Amino acid sequence: MRPDVHPIDDIQAALDGAGDQLPESDIPPHTPLLEVRGLGKRYGGVVALQGISATVNSGEVTCVLGDNGAGKSTLIKILSGVVSFDQGQYFVAGKRVKFSSPRQALDRGIATVFQDLAIVPLMSIWRNFFLGSEPTRGVWPLRRLDVEQAQDITVAELARFGLDVQDPHQPVGTLSGGERQCVAIARAVYFGARVLILDEPTASLGVKQAGMVLRHVVQARERGLGVIFITHNPRHAYPVGDRFILLNHGAMVANVTREDIDLDDLTQLMSGGADLDELAHEVEDPPHR
């Protein structure tokens, strides 16, 4: 495929039938779902992250871009409660927090879909959808798993994201990469996520499957979630992003809205800009020995 070909034909088509809005929350008006101010993290003498300030609002996609080692993984781990931060402030729905576990982040509506998706390939789709939170019926000591309800919920929730599941008993490992991403995203939304963090969801996917995932991102946004889309690919970020944050060596080098930048400029910032121009000049006109 040529590098100038867009990964999806028309991402705006994904807006059609994107699903209902989430119920009204108790978050005060104009309050960001998530905000960080001057966030920093050190590992010994190594500065992994410094001076990161950003907000995530309902119904917006914030794309965090950067190459390997830029600080994306550290930021994800802080936001999702895997590691704590050393400097700065972290607010969720206007309240200051400092998570000590992923469970605390989940309880505050911060759900993260990591690259491994936390799915079990040989288990069924509906089992993977619930993974320990299965509905039950009856009373103790006769309480038992409500398989029929679990299957019905799974099929209905996946259908909201455009995935038509004929057999919820089908092993999730038989789904495509984009369809597995759909299961993980729909699961997070069903269990109450207000902020959805996606860790490189299109990194290992082909063009068609990446387009499918981008449509799921749009659908999550249209349902009122704040989405943090971590990626190193500006061509995947730009069609869906409302705001773009660029990281380099743990520092934030840009924080711009879609209105402030076009795809070419975003790609130039992401790829190093002047450094690439200098390299191209050296290749075209090598120094004489």
N, C-alpha and C positions, 0 to 999 in steps of 0.2 A: 504493500500500500504506500502511495506517495505521502511524504510528511505533511503536505499542505491539505490533505483530505481530512475533513472534519470527522471525528469518531462517531458521531450520530447525525442523522439526516436533519432532524427537526425536533430538538428537545422540547420545544414549546408544545408539541403534540401531547406530551406527557401530562400537561395541565388538565386535559380533558378527563373528567371522571376521576379526579385525584382523591376523592373521598371526603367525608365530613370533617368539619373542624373539631378539634378536641374540645371537651367541655370547658366552660369558663373556670379559671383557677382563682386562687386566693392571692395571687401576686398583684400588688398595687399597680395601677396604670403607669405606663412609661418606665417601669422598672425592668432592667435587663434580667433575663433568665439566669445569666451567668456573667460575672465580671471579674477580671483580675487586674491588679494594679502593682506594677513594679515587681512582678514575680521573678524570683531567682532561685537557683539550685546549684550547689557545689558538691562534688564528690572528691573529698580531700582537697588537693590544690587545683583540681580541674573545674573550671566554670562550665557547667552544662547548659545553664540558662541564666539570662540576666536581663532585668528591666523590661519584662513582657507585660504590656497593658492592652487589654482588649475587652470588648463586650459581645455578648451573644443574645440576640433578641428573638422573641417568638416570631415564627414564620419567616426566618431568615437563614441562609446558608453562609457560614463563615468558612472560607477555604484557607487552610494553613499549608503553605508550600515551603519546600526546602529540600536540598539534597541530603544524602546520607551524612549524619553528623551535624546537621543543622540545629537539632534540639527538638524535633517533632516528637520523638518517642518520649523524651523527658516530660514535655508538656502534657502529653496524653496521660502519662502515669500520674502526674500531679492532679490533673482535673478529675481522674477516675479513682483517686484514693489509693493507688498502688504505692506511691512514695509521697513523702511530705516535702514541702518547700522550705527554704531557709530564709528567704526575704520576700517582702511584699504582702499583699492582702488578696484574699479570695472570697467572693461573695456569690451566694446562690439566692435568687429571688430577693435581693436586697439585704440578706443576712450574712454576716461574716462567718466563714467556716474554715476549718482545717481538718480534713479527713485523715483518719488513721487506718482506714480499710476500705476496700471497694464496696463492701456492704453499706457503709455509711453514705457513700456517694449514690448508690442505687436508691436508698431510702429517701434521698433528696431529689430524686428524679433525674440523676445523671447516669445514663446508660452508655456503655462503650462496647462497640463491636470491633474486636481485635482481628488481626489478619487470619488467625486460626479459627475464628468464628465460634469457638466453644461448642462445636457440634460433634456428635458421635456418628461416623459414617454408616455403621451397620445397624443403627437403630432407626426406627420408623420416623417419618416426618412429624407425626403428632407427638411422639415421645420427645423428640428434639425440641419441639416448640415449647413444651412445658418443663422438661428437665428438672424434676424435683418439686415442681409446684402444681402437680396434677390436681384437678378437681376431684372431690370425693362425694359420696352420698351415704346416707344412713347415719346411725349414731354409734358411738363407742359402746361395746367392743365389736360391733358389727359394721363399722365404717369401712368402706371399700372404694376402690378407684372407679370413677365414673368415666369409663372408656368412651361411651357414646357422646357424652358432652364434650370431652376433650377433643375428639375427632371433629365434631361439628364446629367448635370454636376455631380449631386450626384451619379448617377449610375456609370458613368465613373470613378470618383475619387475613389469610394469604390472598384471598380473592380481592380484598380491599386494595392490595398492592399489585393487582393484575396477574397473580399467579394462580392458574386454574389447576387445582389438585384433584385428580380423579380418584386416587387411592391413597388415603393418608397413612396406610400401612407400608407404603413404598419406602425402602431404605433411603435416607436423605443423601447418602453417598452416590446414588444414581442420578441426582439432579445435577444440572450444570453449575458452574461457578457462580453465575449471576443469580440463579434460582436459590442457591444456598445462602447467598447474601440476602435475598429477599426473606428467607425464613428467619435469619438472625435479626434483621431490621424490624420485621413485623412482630417478632417476639418481644423486642425491647419496647415497641410502641404499646403493645397490648398490656404489658406489665407496668405501665404508668410513666414511661420516660417523658420528661419535658425537654431535656437536652440529649441529643443523640450524637455521640462521637464515633466517627467512622475512620478506622485506621487503615489507610491505603486500600480501600475496598476494590479498586480497579487495577491494582498493581500487576496481578498475574493473569488478567483476563484478556481475551481477544476483543476486537472492535465491537462485535455484536453484543457480547456479554457485558462489556463495559457500558454500552449504551443502555442496557437493561438496568444496571445498577444506578446509573445517573437518573433514570426515570423514577426509581424508588426514592432517591434523594429528593427529587422534586415533589413527589407525593407526600413524603414526610414533612417537608416545608409547608405544603398546602394544608396539612392537617394541624398546623399551628406549632410544630416543634421548632426549637432552635437546633440547627444541625451544624456540627463542626466536622468538616470534610478534610481529612489529612491526606495529602498527596504530593507527589513530586512531578506531576504531569499537568502543566497549565492548560493543555487542550482538553483535559477532562474537567478541570476546575471551572474554567471560564463560562461554559454554557449554563451552569447551575448556580454559580456563586453570586452572592449579594455583596460580600466583602472579602478582601484578599489580604492575608497576612503572610509576609515572607520572612523566613528565619534564615540566618547564616551564622554558623559558629556560635549558636546559643543566643544571639541578639536579634532583635526585630529590626529589619532594614526597611520595611514598608508596611503600611496599614491603610489600604485604600478601598474605596467603594467601586462598584462596577461602573458608575458614571465617570469616575476619575481616570479610568485606564482601559485600554483596548487589549485584545489578545496579543498583538505583536509586542506591545510594551511590557505586558506581563511576562511573556516568554523571554524577552530581553533581560528583564530584572532577574528572573528565575535562573537564567543560564549564565549569568555573570557579566553580560553586557560588554564593558570595555575590555575585560580580560579576553573574551572571545574575539573581539575585533583585533586586538593585538596579536593573538595567535593566528588568526586568518591572514594578517599582514605578513607574519613571519613565514607562513607556509607558502604564500604566493611569491614572496620576495626574500628567499633565504639569504642570510649573510654570506658574503664571499669570504673564502678562507685564503 
